[in-house]
Amino acid sequence: MELTINDKQYTFTFGYRFIKELNKKNEVTERGMTLKAGLDNALMNFFSGDIETLVEMLKTANATENPRVSEKGIIEWIEENGVDALFDLVLEELKKSEFTKKKTLNFEKEVNKNLQ
């Protein structure tokens, strides 16, 4: 996914390294077992419409790319273009990536089921 922020083109990749970084931030160890809950936690907050989670997901997806976008740049993009469009863009990318597609589709299905 690409966004133009302050006249610069930035790439956001929701691949293996994205998952790995999320897991580093959301790892739970109990009784010698480690649960990698990065994407699960991010999706739970993402589907509830949490903007801070959206910004963190974008920062993580861009962390392996060049150039790197600042948090301030992402926030300015949201202020200029609206948050709904960005949630939609990120959701479509999460559904496309082989690394996030399955969990994203399952979360979306559960959210839609609970709304009915």
Secondary structure as GFF3:
##gff-version 3
##sequence-region A 1 116
A	DSSP	beta_strand	2	5	.	.	.	ID=ss1
A	DSSP	beta_strand	8	11	.	.	.	ID=ss2
A	DSSP	alpha_helix	16	25	.	.	.	ID=ss3
A	DSSP	beta_strand	27	30	.	.	.	ID=ss4
A	DSSP	beta_strand	33	36	.	.	.	ID=ss5
A	DSSP	alpha_helix	38	47	.	.	.	ID=ss6
A	DSSP	alpha_helix	51	62	.	.	.	ID=ss7
A	DSSP	alpha_helix	71	81	.	.	.	ID=ss8
A	DSSP	alpha_helix	83	96	.	.	.	ID=ss9
A	DSSP	alpha_helix	101	115	.	.	.	ID=ss10
###
